[in-house]
Each structure stands twice: as structure tokens, then as C-alpha cells.
């Protein structure tokens, strides 16, 4: 009797885990009384990968080579060179919390010294106007003498500078 119940119980247990027929994901049966409304924009998603590949191919075709000599308008002179960053020096002509005064100092400097670049930065709570790109401290000191007439509180600071080596040849 004891064995009979254990055999009967094991048969129920086995039949509980047996496979039942389920429809595949592709073959879901929809009852007759249900209507599916699909947004037509969903069809665009099917065509998206080929469209993206086409756009990427067009963008790759537009890439300009990294180094290409520039030719002048008359076609006779070639302009070559490089632009890189290195350790150097700049001169701070303004350091303060007032943005309007910082812009005024930057504009006054640009009018007086058009050949030199100026850079504005903001680090809470002060604005800084840095000018020049000097590789040597000696060059920065010479320019500081010129600038200090107009901006008496200016001083030299070490900074990462931009160096432009542009050559023009026939």
C-alpha cells in the first residue's frame, strides 16, 4: 500500500512536468474579435539599419585628410606648418570678479596689441584675462614691460600655450 501511493504520487509528479503544446513566437493565434492597429511609423524601423549605413558611408566620404598643404589663392605659394601645444608662459592682465571689467580689459588689449591673442577664463569667483603665447620667460618679460603701462597689475604665469609654426614657400 505504501509503495502504491508512492508510485501513484510519482506518476502525478511526472505528468505535471511533461511538455504541453505551446504556440511558437511567430505563430501566435489571435482570436477573431481582436483588432490590431499598428502605427505606420513602425515600418520605418525595419529600414533603419540600411539608412544608417548609407548615412555613415556618406559621412566617411566627406572626411578631409589630416595633412594637406594649403595653396594660396594665386596657386603659386604653399602654406605648410603645424600648430601644437606646449608648456610656456602667458601674462595675466586682469584677475577679478567683475565680468564687465574683464571684457573691457580684453577689448582694450585687443585694440592696442592686435598681433597677440587673449584668452578669458572663469574660475569661481574670478575672471582671468591671459594674453600671449610665449615659449621663453624672457620673451614674456619683454612683453610684460610693454603691457604694464596699460595694465599695471599684470604678471607672468606658466601655462599651456599654442604654438603656430606656419611656413609660406613659393
Backbone as a printed PyTorch tensor [residue, N CA C, xyz], in Angstrom:
tensor([[[  0.8210,  -1.1780,   0.0000],
         [  0.0000,   0.0000,   0.0000],
         [  0.8720,   1.2500,   0.0000]],

        [[  1.8620,   1.1900,   0.7740],
         [  2.7950,   2.2810,   0.8810],
         [  3.4820,   2.5170,  -0.4610]],

        [[  3.8690,   1.4390,  -1.1260],
         [  4.5160,   1.5550,  -2.4360],
         [  3.5390,   2.0350,  -3.4950]],

        [[  2.3060,   1.6350,  -3.3550],
         [  1.2930,   2.0300,  -4.3210],
         [  1.1050,   3.5370,  -4.3320]],

        [[  1.0180,   4.1370,  -3.1510],
         [  0.8530,   5.5940,  -3.0610],
         [  2.0890,   6.3340,  -3.5650]],

        [[  3.2550,   5.8140,  -3.2870],
         [  4.4720,   6.4770,  -3.7620],
         [  4.5860,   6.3820,  -5.2850]],

        [[  4.1570,   5.2560,  -5.8680],
         [  4.1690,   5.1250,  -7.3260],
         [  3.1330,   6.0500,  -7.9410]],

        [[  1.9530,   6.0900,  -7.3600],
         [  0.8910,   6.9560,  -7.8390],
         [  1.3030,   8.4300,  -7.7380]],

        [[  1.9140,   8.8020,  -6.6340],
         [  2.3840,  10.1710,  -6.4430],
         [  3.4680,  10.5270,  -7.4500]],

        [[  4.3910,   9.6420,  -7.7410],
         [  5.4470,   9.9040,  -8.7170],
         [  4.8860,  10.0340, -10.1270]],

        [[  3.8090,   9.2810, -10.4580],
         [  3.1790,   9.4150, -11.7700],
         [  2.5350,  10.7920, -11.9300]],

        [[  1.8440,  11.2550, -10.8880],
         [  1.2760,  12.6050, -10.9370],
         [  2.3730,  13.6650, -11.0660]],

        [[  3.4770,  13.4620, -10.3710],
         [  4.6000,  14.3840, -10.3960],
         [  5.2040,  14.4540, -11.8040]],

        [[  5.3930,  13.3360, -12.4550],
         [  5.9760,  13.2700, -13.7950],
         [  5.0480,  13.8930, -14.8270]],

        [[  3.7520,  13.6110, -14.7290],
         [  2.8140,  14.1760, -15.7030],
         [  2.6690,  15.6830, -15.5240]],

        [[  2.9240,  16.1870, -14.3540],
         [  2.8480,  17.6330, -14.1140],
         [  3.9450,  18.3880, -14.8500]],

        [[  5.0960,  17.7640, -15.0810],
         [  6.2100,  18.4010, -15.7680],
         [  6.3420,  17.9950, -17.2200]],

        [[  5.4240,  17.2430, -17.7170],
         [  5.5120,  16.8320, -19.1140],
         [  5.2550,  18.0310, -20.0180]],

        [[  5.7230,  17.9570, -21.2480],
         [  5.6020,  19.0700, -22.1840],
         [  4.1700,  19.2140, -22.6540]],

        [[  3.7900,  20.4550, -22.7450],
         [  2.4800,  20.7480, -23.3140],
         [  2.7080,  21.5260, -24.5910]],

        [[  1.7990,  21.4900, -25.4950],
         [  1.9500,  22.1420, -26.7870],
         [  1.6710,  23.6330, -26.6270]],

        [[  2.6860,  24.4510, -26.9390],
         [  2.5360,  25.9090, -26.8900],
         [  2.8380,  26.4580, -28.2680]],

        [[  2.1710,  27.5020, -28.6440],
         [  2.4380,  28.0740, -29.9660],
         [  3.8120,  28.7510, -30.0020]],

        [[  4.4120,  28.7470, -31.1700],
         [  5.6910,  29.4340, -31.3630],
         [  5.4920,  30.9370, -31.2650]],

        [[  6.6080,  31.6680, -31.0910],
         [  6.5180,  33.1250, -31.0210],
         [  6.0040,  33.6980, -32.3350]],

        [[  6.3640,  33.0480, -33.4380],
         [  5.9640,  33.5490, -34.7480],
         [  4.5070,  33.2220, -35.0720]],

        [[  3.9760,  32.2080, -34.4260],
         [  2.6350,  31.7520, -34.7890],
         [  1.6450,  31.9500, -33.6490]],

        [[  1.5780,  33.1690, -33.1630],
         [  0.6090,  33.4650, -32.1120],
         [ -0.7670,  33.5540, -32.7510]],

        [[ -1.6800,  32.8460, -32.1850],
         [ -3.0300,  32.8470, -32.7300],
         [ -3.8190,  33.9920, -32.1010]],

        [[ -4.3960,  34.8090, -32.9610],
         [ -5.1620,  35.9520, -32.4910],
         [ -6.6370,  35.5960, -32.6120]],

        [[ -7.3550,  35.7450, -31.5230],
         [ -8.8040,  35.4680, -31.6100],
         [ -9.4690,  36.4000, -32.6210]],

        [[-10.5970,  36.0060, -33.1310],
         [-11.2840,  36.7370, -34.1910],
         [-11.8160,  38.0910, -33.7480]],

        [[-12.0670,  38.2780, -32.4760],
         [-12.6880,  39.5170, -32.0270],
         [-11.6700,  40.5950, -31.6250]],

        [[-10.3750,  40.4360, -31.9040],
         [ -9.3490,  41.4200, -31.5620],
         [ -8.8010,  42.0410, -32.8410]],

        [[ -8.7140,  43.3670, -32.8460],
         [ -8.1230,  44.0780, -33.9750],
         [ -6.8290,  44.7310, -33.5110]],

        [[ -5.8000,  44.6670, -34.3340],
         [ -4.5130,  45.2800, -34.0140],
         [ -4.3310,  46.4910, -34.9180]],

        [[ -4.0870,  47.6440, -34.2910],
         [ -3.8130,  48.8690, -35.0240],
         [ -2.3290,  49.1810, -34.8620]],

        [[ -1.6130,  49.2430, -35.9680],
         [ -0.1740,  49.4650, -35.9370],
         [  0.1270,  50.8530, -36.5010]],

        [[  0.9860,  51.5720, -35.8150],
         [  1.4020,  52.8860, -36.2790],
         [  2.2810,  52.7010, -37.5160]],

        [[  1.9980,  53.4000, -38.6100],
         [  2.7910,  53.2030, -39.8310],
         [  4.2540,  53.6190, -39.6810]],

        [[  4.5530,  54.4230, -38.6630],
         [  5.9540,  54.8230, -38.4440],
         [  6.8200,  53.6510, -38.0000]],

        [[  6.1960,  52.5820, -37.4990],
         [  6.9570,  51.4080, -37.0910],
         [  7.6230,  50.7190, -38.2780]],

        [[  7.0550,  50.8840, -39.4660],
         [  7.6570,  50.2860, -40.6600],
         [  9.0110,  50.9170, -40.9650]],

        [[  9.2140,  52.1530, -40.5540],
         [ 10.4970,  52.8370, -40.7800],
         [ 11.6090,  52.1350, -40.0170]],

        [[ 11.2720,  51.5770, -38.8530],
         [ 12.2840,  50.8910, -38.0540],
         [ 12.8800,  49.7010, -38.7890]],

        [[ 12.1100,  49.0640, -39.6500],
         [ 12.6350,  47.9410, -40.4230],
         [ 13.6910,  48.4020, -41.4190]],

        [[ 13.5560,  49.6240, -41.9280],
         [ 14.5030,  50.1250, -42.9330],
         [ 15.6240,  50.9430, -42.3120]],

        [[ 15.6290,  51.1180, -41.0030],
         [ 16.6180,  51.9860, -40.3670],
         [ 18.0580,  51.5120, -40.5160]],

        [[ 18.4000,  50.2450, -40.2710],
         [ 19.8100,  49.8550, -40.4050],
         [ 20.4030,  50.1630, -41.7840]],

        [[ 19.7160,  49.8790, -42.8970],
         [ 20.3040,  50.2620, -44.1820],
         [ 20.4400,  51.7760, -44.3370]],

        [[ 19.4880,  52.5440, -43.8120],
         [ 19.5880,  54.0050, -43.8920],
         [ 20.7820,  54.5170, -43.1040]],

        [[ 20.9980,  53.9760, -41.9040],
         [ 22.1310,  54.4050, -41.0740],
         [ 23.4470,  54.0500, -41.7520]],

        [[ 23.5350,  52.8930, -42.3650],
         [ 24.7580,  52.5060, -43.0730],
         [ 25.0280,  53.4560, -44.2350]],

        [[ 23.9820,  53.8690, -44.9250],
         [ 24.1320,  54.7970, -46.0400],
         [ 24.6200,  56.1550, -45.5420]],

        [[ 24.0600,  56.6520, -44.4360],
         [ 24.4760,  57.9380, -43.8760],
         [ 25.9180,  57.8800, -43.4050]],

        [[ 26.3110,  56.7890, -42.7380],
         [ 27.6940,  56.6490, -42.2790],
         [ 28.6630,  56.6120, -43.4480]],

        [[ 28.3050,  55.9450, -44.5290],
         [ 29.1660,  55.8880, -45.7130],
         [ 29.3330,  57.2760, -46.3180]],

        [[ 28.2630,  58.0670, -46.3460],
         [ 28.3500,  59.4240, -46.8780],
         [ 29.2430,  60.3050, -46.0050]],

        [[ 29.1630,  60.1400, -44.6710],
         [ 29.9990,  60.9300, -43.7700],
         [ 31.4680,  60.5570, -43.9130]],

        [[ 31.7670,  59.2690, -44.0930],
         [ 33.1530,  58.8460, -44.2780],
         [ 33.7380,  59.3970, -45.5640]],

        [[ 32.9060,  59.5680, -46.5760],
         [ 33.3750,  60.1080, -47.8490],
         [ 33.7180,  61.5890, -47.7310]],

        [[ 33.1460,  62.2830, -46.7480],
         [ 33.3830,  63.7130, -46.5740],
         [ 34.6400,  64.0270, -45.7660]],

        [[ 35.2740,  63.0440, -45.1510],
         [ 36.4210,  63.2770, -44.2680],
         [ 37.5860,  63.8610, -45.0700]],

        [[ 38.1520,  64.9440, -44.5420],
         [ 39.2890,  65.6140, -45.1640],
         [ 40.5620,  64.9710, -44.6250]],

        [[ 41.5680,  64.7540, -45.4620],
         [ 42.8240,  64.1740, -44.9710],
         [ 43.4240,  65.0280, -43.8620]],

        [[ 44.1660,  64.3780, -42.9480],
         [ 44.7210,  65.0680, -41.7950],
         [ 45.7470,  66.1220, -42.2140]],

        [[ 46.6350,  65.8130, -43.1400],
         [ 47.6490,  66.7710, -43.5490],
         [ 47.5460,  66.9910, -45.0500]],

        [[ 47.2850,  68.1940, -45.4150],
         [ 47.2270,  68.5520, -46.8160],
         [ 47.7320,  69.9780, -46.9220]],

        [[ 48.7790,  70.2310, -47.7250],
         [ 49.2920,  71.5920, -47.8190],
         [ 48.2210,  72.5320, -48.3660]],

        [[ 48.2150,  73.7220, -47.8370],
         [ 47.2650,  74.7310, -48.2790],
         [ 47.9350,  75.5500, -49.3810]],

        [[ 47.2420,  75.7520, -50.4640],
         [ 47.7750,  76.5290, -51.5790],
         [ 47.0980,  77.8910, -51.5660]],

        [[ 47.8890,  78.9250, -51.8120],
         [ 47.3270,  80.2720, -51.7930],
         [ 46.3790,  80.4810, -52.9650]],

        [[ 45.7010,  81.6140, -52.9470],
         [ 44.6900,  81.9050, -53.9640],
         [ 45.2870,  81.9440, -55.3760]],

        [[ 46.5100,  82.4620, -55.5120],
         [ 47.1000,  82.5390, -56.8490],
         [ 47.6740,  81.2040, -57.3030]],

        [[ 47.7710,  80.2340, -56.4040],
         [ 48.2360,  78.9030, -56.7610],
         [ 49.7410,  78.7620, -56.7930]],

        [[ 50.4880,  79.8140, -56.4390],
         [ 51.9440,  79.7610, -56.5160],
         [ 52.5940,  79.4780, -55.1730]],

        [[ 52.0300,  80.0020, -54.1090],
         [ 52.6470,  79.8390, -52.7890],
         [ 51.9720,  78.6980, -52.0330]],

        [[ 52.8070,  77.9400, -51.3270],
         [ 52.2920,  76.8660, -50.4930],
         [ 52.4720,  77.2490, -49.0330]],

        [[ 51.4340,  77.0230, -48.2540],
         [ 51.4740,  77.3000, -46.8320],
         [ 51.4690,  75.9600, -46.1080]],

        [[ 52.5370,  75.6880, -45.3760],
         [ 52.6380,  74.4440, -44.6050],
         [ 53.0420,  74.7920, -43.1850]],

        [[ 52.9510,  73.8420, -42.3130],
         [ 53.3730,  74.0710, -40.9400],
         [ 52.5930,  73.2240, -39.9710]],

        [[ 52.6690,  73.6310, -38.7040],
         [ 51.9860,  72.8650, -37.6640],
         [ 51.5200,  73.7990, -36.5500]],

        [[ 50.5410,  73.3240, -35.8290],
         [ 50.0400,  74.0200, -34.6540],
         [ 50.0220,  72.9940, -33.5340]],

        [[ 50.6780,  73.3220, -32.4210],
         [ 50.7340,  72.3750, -31.3140],
         [ 50.7270,  73.1340, -29.9880]],

        [[ 50.5340,  72.3980, -28.8950],
         [ 50.5540,  72.9900, -27.5670],
         [ 51.7720,  72.5050, -26.8080]],

        [[ 52.2710,  73.3640, -25.9290],
         [ 53.4400,  73.0330, -25.1240],
         [ 53.4260,  73.8800, -23.8560]],

        [[ 54.3650,  73.6190, -22.9570],
         [ 54.4850,  74.4350, -21.7470],
         [ 55.1300,  75.7620, -22.1120]],

        [[ 54.5820,  76.8240, -21.5620],
         [ 55.1140,  78.1500, -21.8460],
         [ 54.6100,  79.1450, -20.8210]],

        [[ 54.4640,  80.3980, -21.2650],
         [ 54.0870,  81.4700, -20.3450],
         [ 53.0380,  82.3680, -20.9910]],

        [[ 52.1740,  82.9110, -20.1410],
         [ 51.2080,  83.9230, -20.5470],
         [ 51.2210,  85.0240, -19.5040]],

        [[ 50.6200,  86.1440, -19.8540],
         [ 50.5670,  87.2810, -18.9430],
         [ 49.1040,  87.5060, -18.5630]],

        [[ 48.8540,  87.5840, -17.2560],
         [ 47.5060,  87.8840, -16.7800],
         [ 47.3860,  89.3980, -16.6620]],

        [[ 46.4260,  89.9680, -17.4160],
         [ 46.2400,  91.4230, -17.3730],
         [ 45.0400,  91.8080, -16.5120]],

        [[ 44.1420,  90.8630, -16.2530],
         [ 43.0020,  91.1300, -15.3730],
         [ 42.6850,  89.8800, -14.5820]],

        [[ 42.4080,  90.0750, -13.2740],
         [ 42.0060,  88.9850, -12.4000],
         [ 41.0340,  89.5680, -11.3780]],

        [[ 39.7350,  89.2820, -11.5550],
         [ 38.7520,  89.8460, -10.6390],
         [ 37.3690,  89.2640, -10.8520]],

        [[ 36.4070,  89.6530,  -9.9920],
         [ 35.0680,  89.0590, -10.0520],
         [ 34.1060,  89.7190, -11.0400]],

        [[ 34.4760,  90.8610, -11.6100],
         [ 33.5630,  91.6100, -12.4670],
         [ 33.7520,  91.2170, -13.9300]],

        [[ 32.7080,  90.6390, -14.5370],
         [ 32.7840,  90.1930, -15.9340],
         [ 32.8850,  91.3790, -16.8900]],

        [[ 32.1700,  92.4480, -16.5900],
         [ 32.1980,  93.6280, -17.4660],
         [ 33.6020,  94.2270, -17.5190]],

        [[ 34.2720,  94.3060, -16.3880],
         [ 35.6510,  94.8290, -16.3740],
         [ 36.6000,  93.8850, -17.1130]],

        [[ 36.3500,  92.5880, -16.9890],
         [ 37.1810,  91.6110, -17.6960],
         [ 37.0350,  91.7770, -19.2060]],

        [[ 35.8060,  91.9340, -19.6770],
         [ 35.5770,  92.1280, -21.1130],
         [ 36.1750,  93.4490, -21.5940]],

        [[ 36.0920,  94.4680, -20.7630],
         [ 36.6610,  95.7670, -21.1180],
         [ 38.1860,  95.6560, -21.2550]],

        [[ 38.8260,  94.9640, -20.3180],
         [ 40.2740,  94.7660, -20.3850],
         [ 40.6630,  93.9650, -21.6210]],

        [[ 39.8910,  92.9390, -21.9350],
         [ 40.1640,  92.1000, -23.1190],
         [ 40.0370,  92.9240, -24.3980]],

        [[ 38.9860,  93.7240, -24.5050],
         [ 38.7920,  94.5670, -25.6930],
         [ 39.8720,  95.6310, -25.8260]],

        [[ 40.2320,  96.2710, -24.6990],
         [ 41.2920,  97.2880, -24.7440],
         [ 42.6250,  96.6730, -25.1720]],

        [[ 42.9070,  95.4870, -24.6800],
         [ 44.1440,  94.8110, -25.0660],
         [ 44.1280,  94.4770, -26.5570]],

        [[ 43.0120,  93.9550, -27.0420],
         [ 42.9180,  93.5660, -28.4530],
         [ 43.0880,  94.7670, -29.3800]],

        [[ 42.5950,  95.9450, -28.9580],
         [ 42.7710,  97.1520, -29.7700],
         [ 44.2150,  97.6180, -29.7680]],

        [[ 44.8730,  97.5300, -28.6210],
         [ 46.2540,  98.0210, -28.5060],
         [ 47.2750,  97.0480, -29.0840]],

        [[ 47.0490,  95.7530, -28.9080],
         [ 48.0030,  94.7270, -29.3480],
         [ 47.2610,  93.7010, -30.2070]],

        [[ 46.9900,  94.0560, -31.4280],
         [ 46.1900,  93.2000, -32.3120],
         [ 46.9130,  91.9050, -32.6960]],

        [[ 48.2420,  91.8880, -32.6370],
         [ 49.0010,  90.7020, -33.0490],
         [ 49.0050,  89.5850, -32.0020]],

        [[ 48.5930,  89.8810, -30.7810],
         [ 48.6370,  88.9000, -29.6980],
         [ 47.2350,  88.4300, -29.3520]],

        [[ 47.1180,  87.1380, -29.0840],
         [ 45.8130,  86.5700, -28.7200],
         [ 45.5500,  86.7690, -27.2370]],

        [[ 44.2670,  86.8580, -26.8880],
         [ 43.8730,  86.9670, -25.4810],
         [ 42.8780,  85.8600, -25.1730]],

        [[ 42.9130,  85.4030, -23.9370],
         [ 42.0790,  84.2750, -23.5080],
         [ 41.3550,  84.6540, -22.2210]],

        [[ 40.0620,  84.3800, -22.1800],
         [ 39.2730,  84.6680, -20.9840],
         [ 38.8750,  83.3530, -20.3310]],

        [[ 39.0280,  83.2690, -19.0180],
         [ 38.6010,  82.0770, -18.2840],
         [ 37.8680,  82.5130, -17.0240]],

        [[ 37.0000,  81.6360, -16.5630],
         [ 36.2360,  81.9200, -15.3480],
         [ 36.3900,  80.7480, -14.4050]],

        [[ 36.9170,  81.0250, -13.2310],
         [ 37.0550,  80.0220, -12.1850],
         [ 36.4840,  80.6710, -10.9290]],

        [[ 35.3460,  80.1690, -10.4640],
         [ 34.5740,  80.8120,  -9.4040],
         [ 35.4990,  81.2770,  -8.2950]],

        [[ 35.4800,  82.5090,  -7.8970],
         [ 34.5930,  83.6130,  -8.2690],
         [ 35.2720,  84.6440,  -9.1670]],

        [[ 36.3500,  84.2800,  -9.8760],
         [ 37.0710,  85.3360, -10.6010],
         [ 37.2450,  85.0340, -12.0740]],

        [[ 37.2750,  86.1180, -12.8490],
         [ 37.5680,  86.0730, -14.2760],
         [ 39.0470,  86.3870, -14.4520]],

        [[ 39.6640,  85.7150, -15.4160],
         [ 41.0660,  85.9750, -15.7320],
         [ 41.1910,  86.2220, -17.2180]],

        [[ 41.9520,  87.2530, -17.5650],
         [ 42.2910,  87.5180, -18.9590],
         [ 43.7850,  87.2660, -19.0900]],

        [[ 44.1270,  86.2340, -19.8800],
         [ 45.5270,  85.8940, -20.1370],
         [ 45.8280,  86.2710, -21.5770]],

        [[ 47.0400,  86.7650, -21.7980],
         [ 47.4270,  87.1920, -23.1420],
         [ 48.7650,  86.5840, -23.5300]],

        [[ 48.9270,  86.3960, -24.8470],
         [ 50.2000,  85.9380, -25.4040],
         [ 50.3890,  84.4440, -25.3340]],

        [[ 51.3460,  83.9800, -26.1370],
         [ 51.7990,  82.5930, -26.1510],
         [ 53.3210,  82.6440, -26.2430]],

        [[ 54.0020,  82.5990, -25.0980],
         [ 55.4500,  82.7480, -25.0640],
         [ 56.1060,  81.4480, -24.6400]],

        [[ 57.0390,  80.9710, -25.4670],
         [ 57.7530,  79.7400, -25.1210],
         [ 58.8310,  80.0110, -24.0770]],

        [[ 59.4370,  81.1950, -24.1250],
         [ 60.5170,  81.5600, -23.1980],
         [ 60.0300,  82.6380, -22.2340]],

        [[ 60.4850,  82.5380, -20.9820],
         [ 60.1120,  83.5410, -19.9790],
         [ 60.6950,  84.9040, -20.3340]],

        [[ 61.8380,  84.9100, -20.9800],
         [ 62.4870,  86.1560, -21.3810],
         [ 61.5770,  86.9470, -22.3380]],

        [[ 60.9690,  86.2650, -23.3010],
         [ 60.0560,  86.9240, -24.2340],
         [ 58.8180,  87.4610, -23.5110]],

        [[ 58.3320,  86.6980, -22.5420],
         [ 57.1750,  87.1410, -21.7710],
         [ 57.5170,  88.3620, -20.9320]],

        [[ 58.7270,  88.4090, -20.3820],
         [ 59.1570,  89.5610, -19.5750],
         [ 59.2550,  90.8190, -20.4160]],

        [[ 59.7780,  90.6810, -21.6500],
         [ 59.8780,  91.8410, -22.5340],
         [ 58.4860,  92.3740, -22.8830]],

        [[ 57.5600,  91.4790, -23.1440],
         [ 56.2050,  91.9150, -23.4750],
         [ 55.4910,  92.4680, -22.2400]],

        [[ 55.8200,  91.9460, -21.0540],
         [ 55.2170,  92.4430, -19.8180],
         [ 55.5420,  93.9180, -19.6120]],

        [[ 56.7670,  94.3280, -19.9740],
         [ 57.1490,  95.7450, -19.8530],
         [ 56.2510,  96.6340, -20.7210]],

        [[ 55.8940,  96.1600, -21.9180],
         [ 55.0160,  96.9290, -22.8040],
         [ 53.5870,  96.9750, -22.2620]],

        [[ 53.1130,  95.8300, -21.7630],
         [ 51.7300,  95.7130, -21.3160],
         [ 51.5000,  96.4220, -19.9830]],

        [[ 52.5220,  96.4530, -19.1260],
         [ 52.3370,  97.0020, -17.7820],
         [ 52.0430,  98.5030, -17.7990]],

        [[ 52.3470,  99.1930, -18.8910],
         [ 51.9780, 100.6040, -18.9910],
         [ 50.4590, 100.7540, -19.0250]],

        [[ 49.8200,  99.8770, -19.7410],
         [ 48.3740,  99.9220, -19.8830],
         [ 47.6520,  99.1680, -18.7600]],

        [[ 48.2480,  98.0550, -18.3170],
         [ 47.6750,  97.2120, -17.2590],
         [ 48.7270,  97.0390, -16.1610]],

        [[ 48.7720,  97.9540, -15.1950],
         [ 49.8550,  97.9450, -14.2000],
         [ 49.8590,  96.7230, -13.2780]],

        [[ 48.7430,  96.0510, -13.1020],
         [ 48.7120,  94.9050, -12.1850],
         [ 48.9700,  93.5790, -12.9060]],

        [[ 49.4730,  93.6030, -14.1260],
         [ 49.6920,  92.3720, -14.8890],
         [ 50.9320,  91.6290, -14.3920]],

        [[ 50.9340,  90.3020, -14.5850],
         [ 52.0570,  89.4620, -14.1560],
         [ 52.1310,  88.2090, -15.0190]],

        [[ 53.2710,  87.5400, -14.9840],
         [ 53.5400,  86.3550, -15.8090],
         [ 53.1400,  85.0930, -15.0410]],

        [[ 52.5200,  84.1500, -15.7750],
         [ 52.1750,  82.8450, -15.1960],
         [ 52.5620,  81.7400, -16.1740]],

        [[ 52.9900,  80.5920, -15.6630],
         [ 53.2110,  79.4490, -16.5630],
         [ 51.8680,  78.8980, -17.0190]],

        [[ 51.8050,  78.4400, -18.2720],
         [ 50.5370,  77.9560, -18.8380],
         [ 50.8420,  77.0450, -20.0210]],

        [[ 49.8440,  76.3470, -20.4840],
         [ 49.9430,  75.5660, -21.7160],
         [ 49.6050,  76.5240, -22.8540]],

        [[ 50.5300,  76.6680, -23.7830],
         [ 50.3690,  77.6540, -24.8550],
         [ 50.1880,  76.9600, -26.2010]],

        [[ 49.6840,  77.7210, -27.1620],
         [ 49.5070,  77.2420, -28.5280],
         [ 50.6070,  77.8360, -29.3850]],

        [[ 51.3820,  76.9790, -30.0470],
         [ 52.4720,  77.4320, -30.8910],
         [ 52.1030,  77.1570, -32.3440]],

        [[ 52.2170,  78.1870, -33.1720],
         [ 51.9040,  78.0510, -34.5920],
         [ 53.1850,  78.2340, -35.3830]],

        [[ 53.5850,  77.1990, -36.0900],
         [ 54.7300,  77.2500, -36.9940],
         [ 54.1980,  77.1650, -38.4190]],

        [[ 53.9330,  78.2910, -39.0220],
         [ 53.3900,  78.3370, -40.3580],
         [ 54.4630,  78.8430, -41.3060]],

        [[ 54.7030,  78.1100, -42.3600],
         [ 55.7200,  78.4730, -43.3570],
         [ 55.0590,  78.7270, -44.6980]],

        [[ 55.5010,  79.8000, -45.3570],
         [ 54.9930,  80.1260, -46.6940],
         [ 56.1680,  80.0000, -47.6560]],

        [[ 56.0040,  79.1860, -48.6940],
         [ 57.0780,  78.9940, -49.6710],
         [ 56.5210,  79.1360, -51.0800]],

        [[ 57.3990,  79.4640, -51.9990],
         [ 56.9780,  79.6470, -53.3990],
         [ 56.9440,  78.3120, -54.1100]]])
